[in-house]
Amino acid sequence: MTSLELRHVDKTYGGYHALRGISLAVEQGEFVVMVGPSGCGKSTLLKSIAGLETISSGQIFINGRDVTHAEPGDRGIAMVFQSYALYPHMTVAENMGFGLRMAKRPKAEIDAAVVRAADILRMTDQLHKRPKQLSGGQRQRVAIGRAITRSPDVFLFDEPLSNLDAALRTQMRVELSNLHAELGATMVYVTHDQVEAMTMASRIVVLNRGVIAQVGSPLELYRNPDNLFVAGFLGAPRMNFFAVTVTEAFGRIAKVSASGLEPLAVELDQGVVIQKGAALTLGIRPENVAIADQGASGATMSGRARLVEHLGRETILHVDAGPLQCVAAESGAGTITVQVGRPMGLATDAPISLRVDPRDVYLFSSGNERTITTRKPVLDR
């Protein structure tokens, strides 16, 4: 059953086009996370679903009911904001039950809903306290509890964990995932944190400049991005991109190379036709770049370690790739990022040889930046 459906939703502010023809169906019980860079339209879209923004055109349906022009309180949604938006003079119980009191529900119903929400959130012993007596994580639980008491058709979350420290964010991610499993509710969640998206979502919606760039499960988007934008956005450290040229093309195999890069024979997707001499962008994730023995045959590229980041369980290397032309590198043009899943004693400026498996690389067309390589298995080989 479709719980939320967006049909060709557009939103303009004067001459600024914030949302462009957004169409999306969210099934009952899904946990959908919307991500994208600042200004991509994710918060505008969430507020449009909530009725806090009036869309310019299109339709919004919740449980099959057209709510495009309905007031926020009549849409069957509950929203949890980045700021806790708690009333400081009210107790936890009063804050949780406020929405039901405003709806003039019977006191017995309100009390039962508050007790149920507090039990789910493990806050039964905090009901008598006021917000100033609570930690940041507890305040966010109260805000979530206020949403739970309303028993909405759809929960909306607008970056609810961004005000918490790293340890609390990790804890709250687990708690929200458990809450979703317990309630079986439909949840739409906006965040700028891709770790939250990857660990919590049933599906991720990647937005870019007001349009949906791709929708899919976390691993599907990570392993099989549709385009260069999604490939570069998901992943930390981000994917390395190199400018390459097709030196040979036969059947579904394209051999690509560049100055400083040994030729790689890459399998193309079904129906893709590439001509010799075509300019493409090659992508490789940092964890798929291996360190080769210095001077040994089989190295794909070489350079010098410009920066070595020791993170305990892993090491991040920023390698000066010499003549290899890197595109949109985070640490500077000509720099390759390598992620090694172990501590390393490599010194800065040490020579290093790198090896890449052609099965792990991606090719993107130079025109529309679409991915043209064959799809990869979602799970590891």
Phi, psi and omega in degrees: 000133179279122182270323181221133178224130175249130180238108173052049183281125176240146175217124177237144173243099185062242179266001183265126181264096186281321179232136187232098173059046182284121174234129185202139175241127178248122183279158179304128177086000179284153170246099184258128180247129178257126181230165179159167180291168178303135179084008183280344178109004186293316179290323176299319180295317180296317179293330176292320176297321182286342184090009178276345172234141177267122182285155182280326176199166182104184182222150177234126180240136173237119185052041177081358182259130180287113181246018185309319184248011181282152175291154181308318182290348182255009185266349182075032179239160170225135186242136175248122187265169175299313172277144188293331177055046178263150176277117187294334183273355180259153174284172176303314181299318180292322177295317181295324184267004187300315181299320180289325177294320179295330178276002177060042176281155179300147183301319181298321178293319179296312181300318180294320179294321179293316179298318180296314180296317180296323178294317179298320185267004180056049180233021183302323182276004181249002189297334183274350185277162175255159186308324183294344179269002185250157173281171178301318179295322178292321178297321178293326176296322178297317178299320177292321178299322177298325177289320183297320184298337182277351181047058185285163173287326182221131172269134176242129181239123179251091180046056188289344185254001188292340180272358183265156176285172189301316182295318179293323178299317179298315180297316183290329175301315179296316183294320179293321177296318178294321179298317178299317180295322182288317184278333185063027186270161174277127182230133175240125195229127178255134178207157171261355185265110183289339175295317175301316181297313184292326186270339187251333194281143162286316174222150176249137173250115179264121181253145177211118178054041174083005178235158176277118179279325178189150175231136177176178177293157181307311182290326178296315179293323180291317184276330185227065177295141181286336187207173184295325181298310181296320179300320181279333183282318182270123180125132177220117359297157185288165180296145172277139178235132180235143172278124182228166179233141177284118179264334176212148176217120180214119183062232180262016180249130174241127175263122183241152180204170177200166176297120182093000180232124176293148182303139178237130177265112189245136180278131181269159177290159180302130176087355179280132178240124182235138179263148174302136180093354181293141176269127181228171171248129178257135179240142176213129180287146183305325182285349179260009173259118183260153176271126180262155176298134183299126178085352181281157178284159177097000178288139180273326180203168180214164179180204179229143181288107180283322181213136178241119180253113180268112184249016179088275183282345180213166178232133176254124179250136172249109191254127173288113188270008178066237185284349182294127183272106178270141183254130175054045179284137181294324185256022174115150178299140180084008181247131177254134177263131181236131179248118182248127186279039177199160174294145179225146180261028183289135181269153175299138180076008177286141176293148183210140175249141185235150182229140181232133174276123181303336180289343183264355185267164178235146173242138181236136180293152183282341183276287183265001177062025177283150176287131183241003178273160180296149182293146183257150177299139182293322177266156183298149176293000000 
